[in-house]
């Protein structure tokens, strides 16, 4: 799938501000879980992030996955029109993280056109790959792959582990709009 030139849906700065709130606030608008459960998920994912950073200093999610014996594959997936597009997926037995490098590259290239100079680092191909890998690594470590709590935990973990200043949910929102040919402008 190749993205088309987008049209305006909102200002990127507004999205960055909205998704830059703490995860507990962002997740309330994306989940039916109660606020106490969301807070608990964020605390637990923060503890796991801190634990991995303590025991694997200076390593990114892909490097830690390799140290844990998890295979990481970067592929370009063919996606049928109208289907949900994912940045990555994981499976157990054997433990594998598959990253959709083609979609990640396309999103990064488009964001490079629209993001301001100070935001571009958060939309680089390497940063999006790292965030997607961290998200999937959480699922494998926690043995939770499906469900709203698992997804929120993975998003929270990926944000904390990679130092992303906004929720990784923003990548998914951008991907969804861009895959539909919608876009935004930078203010």
C-alpha positions in Angstrom: 0.0 0.0 0.0 1.3 3.4 -0.9 -0.1 6.5 0.8 -1.4 9.3 -1.3 -0.8 13.0 -0.8 -3.0 13.8 2.2 -5.6 16.4 2.7 -6.0 18.4 5.9 -7.8 16.7 8.9 -6.2 18.7 11.7 -3.0 20.3 12.8 -0.1 18.1 13.8 0.6 20.3 16.7 -2.9 19.7 18.1 -2.4 15.9 17.8 1.0 16.1 19.5 -0.5 18.1 22.3 -3.5 15.8 22.7 -1.4 12.6 22.7 1.3 14.2 24.8 -0.8 14.0 27.9 0.0 11.3 30.4 -1.1 7.8 29.4 -3.8 7.6 32.0 -5.6 10.6 30.3 -4.9 9.5 26.7 -6.1 6.0 27.4 -9.4 7.1 29.0 -10.6 8.2 25.5 -9.4 5.0 23.9 -10.7 2.4 26.3 -13.7 1.3 28.2 -11.5 0.2 31.2 -12.0 2.2 34.4 -9.4 4.8 35.4 -8.1 2.7 38.3 -7.4 -0.2 36.0 -5.7 2.1 33.5 -3.5 3.6 36.2 -2.6 0.1 37.4 -1.7 -0.9 33.8 0.5 2.2 33.4 2.3 1.5 36.8 3.0 -2.1 35.9 4.3 -1.3 32.4 6.5 1.4 34.0 8.0 -1.0 36.4 8.8 -3.5 33.6 10.3 -0.7 31.5 12.5 0.4 34.4 13.5 -3.3 35.1 14.6 -3.9 31.5 16.5 -0.6 31.4 18.3 -1.4 34.6 19.3 -4.9 33.5 20.0 -4.0 29.8 21.4 -0.4 30.0 21.7 1.4 26.7 20.0 -1.4 24.7 16.9 -0.8 22.5 14.0 -3.2 22.3 15.4 -5.1 19.3 18.7 -5.7 21.1 16.9 -6.9 24.3 14.7 -9.2 22.3 17.8 -10.8 20.7 19.4 -11.2 24.1 16.2 -12.9 25.3 16.2 -15.3 22.4 13.4 -13.6 20.5 13.7 -13.5 16.8 13.0 -10.1 15.2 12.0 -10.0 11.6 11.6 -6.8 9.5 9.3 -7.4 6.5 7.2 -5.5 4.1 3.7 -6.9 4.4 1.1 -7.0 1.6 -2.1 -5.6 2.9 -5.5 -5.9 1.2 -7.5 -2.7 0.7 -9.8 -2.0 3.6 -7.8 -4.2 6.1 -6.4 -3.0 9.4 -2.7 -2.1 9.1 -0.3 -3.0 11.9 3.2 -1.9 12.7 4.1 -5.2 14.2 2.9 -8.5 15.6 4.3 -11.2 17.8 3.9 -14.9 18.4 5.0 -17.5 21.0 6.6 -20.9 20.4 8.9 -19.8 18.9 9.0 -16.2 20.2 9.0 -13.9 17.2 8.5 -10.2 16.6 7.5 -9.3 13.1 7.8 -5.6 12.2 6.0 -4.1 9.2 9.1 -2.3 7.9 7.4 -1.1 4.7 4.5 0.7 6.4 6.9 2.1 9.1 9.2 3.5 6.3 6.2 5.0 4.5 4.9 6.7 7.6 8.3 8.0 8.5 8.8 9.4 5.0 5.5 11.2 5.0 5.9 12.5 8.6 9.3 13.9 7.6 7.4 16.2 5.2 4.9 17.4 7.8 6.6 17.3 11.2 8.5 20.3 12.4 12.2 20.1 12.7 12.0 19.5 16.5 9.5 16.7 16.0 11.1 14.8 13.2 13.3 12.6 15.5 10.1 11.0 16.9 9.0 10.1 13.4 12.2 8.6 12.1 12.1 5.1 10.7 14.5 3.9 13.5 12.3 5.5 16.3 9.1 4.0 14.9 10.8 0.6 14.5 12.0 0.8 18.1 8.6 1.8 19.5 6.9 -1.0 17.5 9.5 -3.5 18.7 9.0 -2.4 22.3 5.3 -2.8 22.0 5.6 -6.4 20.8 8.3 -7.2 23.3 5.9 -6.2 26.1 3.3 -8.7 24.7 5.9 -11.5 24.7 7.4 -10.8 28.1 4.0 -10.4 29.8 2.4 -13.3 27.8 -0.5 -11.0 27.0 -1.2 -10.7 23.3 -4.9 -9.8 23.0 -7.4 -7.5 24.7 -7.7 -3.9 25.7 -5.6 -4.2 28.9 -2.7 -5.9 27.0 -2.8 -3.2 24.3 -2.8 -0.3 26.7 0.0 -2.0 28.7 2.0 -2.4 25.5 1.5 1.2 24.4 2.4 2.5 27.9 5.5 0.3 28.1 6.6 1.3 24.6 6.3 5.0 25.5 8.2 4.7 28.7 10.8 2.4 27.4 11.7 4.5 24.3 11.2 8.0 25.9 8.5 8.9 23.4 7.0 12.3 24.4 3.5 11.2 23.3 1.5 8.0 23.3 2.3 5.5 20.6 -1.4 5.6 19.9 -0.6 8.7 17.8 1.3 6.6 15.3 -1.8 4.4 14.9 -4.1 7.4 14.5 -1.7 8.9 11.8 -1.4 5.5 10.1 -5.2 5.1 10.0 -5.8 8.6 8.5 -2.9 8.3 6.0 -4.0 4.9 4.8 -7.4 6.5 4.0 -5.7 9.3 2.0 -6.4 11.8 4.8 -3.7 14.0 6.2 -2.9 17.1 8.2 -0.8 20.2 8.0 1.9 21.5 10.3 1.3 24.8 12.0 
